């Protein structure tokens, strides 16, 4: 990885029951993620994705670029807006700098052309 | 806004990492790397069992976050709560069979432009005392005057 290089883009479309599977896997059963009616009652367009699931997609783009889970040393994200099921998410990233064997990657996750994770920064160890 | 809770620390919570839980989590987040699913592949790579994806930190930390989120001393209004930001720094990978103990601290409570900002820090250690992750959990409660 060299400064200015892009990491491989990750595209994923969460299916309509993804939030239910992630709720079970993570233990986060907040109804805004799994109950369409409840989500609409509190003013959301419908069930929204768990932010930490979306962050896991950003993490996955980094570990795939870095050669495995051991490569990811740090990830910092800001959540913006809300992600929705059944719409494609694209994670992109660019190597900002390389310092002491660690690549600093600036990365975002977008859905429908809007960032749902922005200003994210990852540190990927290049020694694997 | 109760800034007196800044610095408050909660009882450590220990999470026993299960092989099937790692597989279930890896499946939910779309991780296909065999290290997360296949014991033999993980052993061949030098791990004692299947490896948790880094973001599995969200799972082993979750029961440690609850007491702070629901603490009346912190006073979060859930109806207006937004998880605004997250950071993890990772140490050694977590594998099935590990016992991860997480201690949560209220790092900061502040108010800007009518909203409340709540920052928690989680420090998670494995059974050998290695720090496997440090998490910074940022939350906003909108329109809190």
Interface residues (C-beta under 8 A of the other chain):
Chain A: X12 X18 X21 X22 X24 X25 X26 X27 X28 X42 X51 X52 X53 X55 X56 X57 X59 X60 X63 X68 X69 X70 X72 X73 X74 X75 X76 X77 X78 X79
Chain B: X21 X24 X25 X27 X28 X29 X30 X31 X33 X35 X36 X51 X52 X53 X54 X55 X58 X59 X62 X63 X79 X82 X83 X84 X85 X86 X87 X88 X89 X90 X93 X136
